[in-house]
Amino acid sequence: FVEPLEKIVRLKREEARCLEFSGSPYNALLDEYEPDMTTTELDALFSVLRPKLTDLVARIGDSVVEPDSSVLQGDFPRPEQEAFGRRILTAMGFDWEAGRLDVSAHPFCSGFSPMDVRITTRYAEESFASSLFGIVHEGGHALYEQGLGVDHFGLPAGDSISLGIHESQSRLWENQVARGRPFWDYWYPHLKETFPGRFDTVSLDDFMPAINQVTASLIRVEADEVTYGLHVILRYELEKSLLEGSLAVRDLDQVWKERMRDYLGVVPEQSSEGVLQDTHWSQGLIGYFPTYLLGNLYAAQMFQQAQRDLPDLEQLFGSGELRPLREWLREKVHVHGKTFSASELIHRVSGEPLDSSYFLTYLETKFGDLYAL
């Protein structure tokens, strides 16, 4: 794959030159996915995040608390998994008259219009978590698409502003909501009813650490909330260096392994578990990766503001009421489409520019409690 990737990088450099963006040529490609964001801003955000995330990963690794994720394994028939996921999607406010849920090898969301939004998940009968969190994640994307507004369909005001903002919607629902204790205060009894006998001896106090377990791993799409950002930062650094010419494609595999060891303490034995695991570069999608982490930052900042505006939000979650959050997101984010840039939108929502401290505080609080740090 070295020679094809060298050709792709060469072509992407030519594309960047044609677009004539100032600063790093990476800015030209980044603008396709996160308009108006620059490498200067990303470097400032990520240079703060990387050491704090690696420190948090190390402290969690040293913790005496060891969540038992085996409680999530068992016999979970697909029909029951799907039925439970559909119940949660309905509670989130997903419009079944304007969307559907299907199955694919990798979960995704496709929004053809606010009246036709399709999401998928994948099921593993030995574990319910992958399908459930996939449904909630893609459901967050779908709510954004459904909330853009039919009246502006086909116009900028009826289109999403950036992949980072889009990812914020899926991450907010998946992590801040569906991996939080208030959510499961309501849904855990329903999970136990859906799979009789499976969780009879598993307390909610044991269940919560299991669905939030932090483990340094090789695969980005399977990474937990804490380590995920480091996977993204690694990819951003490498693809930016490729584009700027300070890293050769032939050295990519070795540098990847070195950064994985430095950031996460694990090293892939095979390239399929390392540099070849994502399809983005083979598709020429250079500039895409940062949006995944930006989504987490936007989500944390938005959720903090939602808690200020809806002070009883956790109580609502605890009683199964998820639609008030959807309505808040629809009013603050969805209906604006591309009326505002991503930076303008986060400032309108929270009253501040994008600030990584919200995400770091969220992680420190949540995982500090879970791991007794």
C-alpha positions in Angstrom: 0.0 0.0 0.0 3.0 2.3 0.3 3.1 3.3 -3.4 -0.7 4.0 -3.7 -0.6 6.0 -0.5 2.4 8.0 -1.8 0.4 8.9 -4.9 -2.6 9.9 -2.8 -0.5 12.2 -0.6 1.1 13.7 -3.7 -2.3 14.4 -5.2 -3.7 15.9 -1.9 -0.7 18.2 -1.8 -1.5 19.4 -5.4 -5.1 19.9 -4.3 -4.0 22.0 -1.4 -1.9 24.1 -3.7 -4.8 24.7 -6.0 -7.0 25.8 -3.2 -4.3 28.4 -2.1 -5.0 28.5 1.6 -2.6 30.4 3.8 -0.4 28.7 6.4 -0.1 24.9 6.3 -1.4 23.1 3.2 -3.3 21.0 5.7 -5.7 24.0 6.2 -7.0 23.6 2.7 -8.0 20.0 3.3 -9.3 20.6 6.8 -11.6 23.3 5.5 -13.6 20.6 3.6 -14.6 18.9 6.9 -14.3 21.7 9.5 -14.7 25.0 7.7 -12.6 27.9 9.1 -10.7 25.7 11.5 -6.9 25.9 11.2 -3.8 23.9 12.2 -2.8 26.8 14.5 -6.1 26.3 16.4 -5.9 22.5 16.4 -2.2 22.5 17.6 -3.2 24.8 20.4 -6.1 22.6 21.5 -4.3 19.3 21.0 -1.1 20.4 22.7 -3.0 20.9 25.8 -5.1 17.8 25.5 -2.4 15.2 24.7 -0.3 15.4 27.9 -3.4 15.6 30.1 -5.0 12.6 28.4 -1.8 10.5 28.6 -1.6 11.5 32.3 -5.2 10.5 33.0 -4.7 7.2 31.1 -1.6 6.5 33.3 -3.4 7.3 36.5 -6.3 5.1 35.6 -3.9 2.3 34.8 -2.4 2.6 38.2 -5.8 2.6 40.0 -6.7 -0.3 42.3 -10.2 -0.3 40.8 -10.6 -2.9 38.1 -14.0 -2.9 36.4 -15.4 -6.3 35.5 -16.4 -6.0 31.9 -17.4 -9.7 31.8 -20.7 -8.7 33.2 -21.5 -7.4 29.7 -20.9 -10.7 28.0 -23.6 -13.4 27.7 -26.5 -14.5 25.5 -28.2 -11.5 24.0 -30.5 -12.5 21.1 -30.6 -10.0 18.3 -34.4 -9.4 18.2 -34.3 -8.3 21.8 -31.3 -6.1 21.3 -33.0 -4.4 18.4 -36.3 -3.9 20.3 -34.4 -2.4 23.2 -32.4 -0.1 20.9 -35.6 1.0 19.2 -37.2 1.9 22.5 -34.3 4.2 23.4 -34.3 5.8 19.9 -38.0 6.5 20.4 -37.3 8.0 23.8 -34.6 10.2 22.2 -37.2 11.6 19.9 -36.2 9.8 16.7 -38.9 10.3 14.1 -39.8 6.9 12.6 -41.9 8.5 9.9 -38.7 10.2 8.7 -36.1 7.5 9.3 -35.3 3.9 9.8 -32.8 1.5 11.6 -31.1 -1.3 9.7 -28.0 -3.5 9.9 -24.5 -3.0 8.4 -20.9 -4.2 9.0 -20.1 -0.7 10.4 -22.6 1.6 12.0 -23.4 4.8 10.1 -26.0 7.5 9.5 -27.1 8.8 6.1 -29.3 11.9 5.9 -30.9 12.3 2.5 -33.2 15.0 3.8 -34.9 15.8 7.1 -37.6 13.5 6.0 -35.3 10.5 5.1 -32.6 9.7 7.6 -31.3 6.2 7.8 -29.1 4.7 10.5 -27.5 1.3 11.0 -25.9 -0.7 13.7 -24.3 -4.2 14.0 -25.3 -6.9 16.5 -23.1 -9.4 18.4 -25.3 -11.9 20.3 -22.5 -12.4 22.9 -22.6 -8.7 23.8 -25.3 -6.0 23.7 -23.1 -3.0 24.3 -21.7 -2.6 20.7 -25.1 -2.4 19.1 -26.7 -0.3 21.7 -24.1 2.4 21.9 -23.9 2.3 18.1 -27.6 2.9 17.9 -27.4 5.8 20.3 -24.4 7.3 18.6 -25.9 7.2 15.1 -29.2 8.3 16.6 -27.5 11.5 17.7 -26.4 12.1 14.1 -29.9 11.3 12.9 -31.6 13.8 15.3 -29.3 16.5 13.9 -30.3 15.6 10.3 -34.0 15.4 11.2 -33.8 18.7 13.0 -32.3 20.7 10.2 -35.7 21.8 9.0 -37.7 20.9 5.9 -38.3 24.5 4.8 -34.6 25.0 4.1 -33.9 21.7 2.5 -31.4 22.2 -0.4 -30.2 25.5 1.0 -27.1 26.2 3.3 -29.5 26.8 6.2 -30.8 23.3 5.8 -27.3 21.6 5.9 -25.0 20.7 8.8 -22.2 23.2 9.4 -19.3 20.8 10.0 -18.3 17.3 10.8 -17.1 18.3 14.3 -20.5 19.8 15.2 -22.1 16.7 13.7 -19.9 14.4 15.7 -20.7 16.5 18.8 -24.3 15.4 18.6 -23.5 11.7 18.4 -20.9 11.8 21.1 -23.1 13.9 23.4 -25.9 11.3 23.2 -23.5 8.3 23.4 -21.2 9.5 26.2 -22.6 12.3 28.3 -26.1 10.7 28.2 -26.1 7.0 27.5 -22.9 6.2 29.5 -24.1 8.3 32.4 -25.6 7.1 35.7 -28.9 9.1 35.5 -29.7 7.5 32.1 -29.3 4.0 33.6 -31.2 4.7 36.7 -34.2 4.5 34.4 -33.1 2.1 31.7 -31.3 -0.5 33.7 -34.5 -2.2 35.1 -35.8 -2.2 31.5 -32.5 -3.8 30.3 -32.9 -6.5 32.9 -36.5 -7.1 31.8 -35.4 -7.4 28.2 -32.8 -10.1 29.0 -34.3 -12.0 31.9 -31.9 -13.5 34.4 -28.8 -12.0 32.7 -28.2 -9.2 35.1 -29.9 -10.5 38.2 -26.7 -10.6 40.1 -25.1 -7.5 38.6 -25.8 -4.3 40.5 -25.9 -0.9 38.8 -22.8 0.0 40.7 -21.0 -2.8 38.9 -22.7 -2.2 35.6 -21.6 1.5 35.3 -17.8 0.8 35.5 -18.1 -2.0 33.0 -19.7 0.2 30.3 -17.1 2.9 31.0 -14.0 0.8 31.3 -10.8 2.5 30.2 -8.2 0.3 28.5 -5.4 1.3 26.2 -6.1 -0.5 23.0 -5.0 -0.6 19.4 -8.2 0.0 17.5 -9.7 3.6 17.3 -13.3 2.6 16.7 -13.3 0.4 19.8 -11.5 2.9 22.1 -13.1 4.3 25.3 -13.8 7.9 26.0 -10.5 8.7 27.6 -8.1 7.0 25.1 -10.1 7.8 22.0 -8.7 11.4 21.7 -5.2 10.1 21.7 -5.9 7.9 18.7 -7.2 11.0 16.9 -4.3 13.2 17.9 -1.8 10.6 16.6 -3.6 10.4 13.2 -3.8 14.2 12.9 -0.1 14.7 13.7 0.9 12.0 11.2 -1.3 13.1 8.3 -0.3 16.8 8.8 3.4 15.8 8.6 2.7 13.7 5.5 1.1 16.6 3.8 3.7 19.1 4.8 6.5 16.8 3.7 8.2 16.3 7.1 7.2 12.6 7.2 7.7 10.1 4.3 5.0 7.5 3.7 7.6 4.7 3.9 8.4 5.8 7.5 4.7 6.0 8.5 4.4 2.5 9.9 7.4 2.8 12.3 6.5 6.3 13.5 2.9 5.1 14.1 4.2 2.4 16.4 6.5 4.8 18.2 3.7 7.3 18.9 1.3 4.5 20.0 3.9 3.4 22.5 4.4 7.0 23.7 0.8 8.0 23.9 -1.0 4.8 24.9 1.6 2.3 26.0 0.7 -0.3 23.4 2.3 -1.2 20.1 0.7 -3.0 17.2 2.3 -6.2 16.1 0.7 -6.0 12.6 0.0 -3.1 10.4 -3.7 -4.2 10.2 -3.9 -3.3 13.9 -2.0 0.0 13.3 -1.5 2.2 10.3 -3.9 0.2 8.0 -6.9 0.0 10.3 -8.7 3.1 9.0 -9.9 3.6 5.5 -9.7 7.5 5.5 -6.3 7.8 3.9 -7.0 5.2 1.2 -10.0 7.4 0.3 -8.0 10.6 0.3 -9.9 11.9 3.3 -6.9 13.8 4.8 -8.2 16.5 7.2 -11.1 14.4 8.5 -9.6 12.9 11.6 -9.5 16.0 13.8 -13.3 16.4 13.6 -13.7 13.2 15.8 -12.0 14.8 18.7 -13.5 18.3 18.0 -16.8 16.5 18.4 -16.0 15.5 21.9 -14.9 19.0 22.8 -18.0 20.6 21.3 -20.2 18.0 23.1 -18.8 18.6 26.5 -19.1 22.3 26.2 -22.7 22.1 24.9 -23.8 19.6 27.5 -22.4 21.9 30.3 -24.6 24.6 28.9 -27.6 22.3 28.6 -27.2 21.5 32.3 -27.2 25.2 33.1 -30.3 25.9 31.0 -32.1 22.7 32.1 -31.1 22.4 35.8 -33.3 19.3 36.3 -31.8 17.5 33.3 -30.4 14.6 35.3 -33.7 14.1 37.0 -35.4 14.0 33.6 -32.9 11.3 32.4 -33.6 9.4 35.6 -37.3 9.3 34.8 -36.7 8.3 31.2 -37.4 11.8 29.7 -34.8 12.4 27.0 -36.8 14.6 24.6 -36.2 17.9 26.6 -32.5 17.5 25.7 -33.4 16.9 22.0 -35.6 20.0 22.0 -32.8 22.1 23.5 -30.3 20.8 20.9 -32.8 21.4 18.2 -33.3 25.0 19.2 -29.6 25.7 19.9 -27.9 23.7 17.2 -30.0 21.8 14.7 -32.3 24.5 13.2 -29.4 26.9 12.4 -27.8 24.7 9.7 -25.0 26.7 8.1 -26.4 30.0 9.2 -23.4 30.3 11.6 -19.9 28.9 11.4 -19.0 26.2 13.9 -17.0 28.7 16.0 -19.9 31.2 16.0 -22.4 28.4 16.9 -20.5 27.2 19.9 -20.1 30.8 21.1 -23.9 31.3 20.7 -24.7 28.1 22.5 -22.2 28.5 25.4 -21.3 32.2 25.4 -17.6 31.2 25.0 -15.2 30.1 22.2 -14.3 26.4 22.0 -12.5 25.5 25.2 -10.9 22.1 25.8 -11.2 22.5 29.6 -14.9 21.5 29.6 -14.0 18.1 28.1 -11.0 17.6 30.4 -13.1 18.5 33.5 -15.8 16.1 32.3 -13.3 13.3 32.0 -11.6 14.0 35.3 -14.8 14.1 37.2 -16.4 11.1 35.7 -13.4 8.8 35.6 -12.0 10.2 38.8 -15.1 8.9 40.5 -15.2 5.6 38.7 -11.5 4.8 39.3 -11.2 6.5 42.8 -8.4 8.8 41.5 
